[in-house]
Amino acid sequence: MGRAPRSRGAQKTRAGESPGAPPSAVELGIRYVARRRRFEGEVREHLRKKRVPSAEIERGIERLRELGYVGDGETCRAWIRDRLRFAPRGRTLLRSELIRKGVGAALVDETLAELMSPEDEVAVALDVLQRSARRRSEREDDVMRRRLWAALGRRGFPADVCREALRRFLGDDV
């Protein structure tokens, strides 16, 4: 036999909740981070949109931190590793994306220094060049060189990294 249909306004009740009681900041936060890691700023903004009072948001974030659901340090490391693997970018662009997500500049700089040495950045740029070159047909050297340089620049690589990566990739002095 099937379930009885629920009325439109009926809500599931959880242990310790009265029917119709709004979920706590911790519960809303756990639901939000259940799908993927989130930065504390993202969780804070989500709770604000859910109209959770500011004082409760801060208590909820602290509790989520204690429970291990949020932690910008580990989330930042995982985010950078994923970004370098699936959508490679230079240090400059990675830094600005993380700061836009609400991660502190000091934490971002510390994590980037830990995960990405200058030589690693050149290696990432070389990988981008190899991917870009495979998609491009043979063209004049100057045109190809400008386009490859532009591809690196759009991904946030500084000029010295672009120059070194192109030198290694093309096997000549740029």
Secondary structure as UniProt FT lines:
FT   TURN            8..9
FT   TURN            15..16
FT   TURN            19..20
FT   HELIX           25..33
FT   HELIX           40..49
FT   TURN            50..51
FT   HELIX           54..67
FT   HELIX           72..86
FT   HELIX           91..100
FT   TURN            101..102
FT   HELIX           105..115
FT   HELIX           118..135
FT   HELIX           141..154
FT   TURN            155..156
FT   HELIX           159..170
//
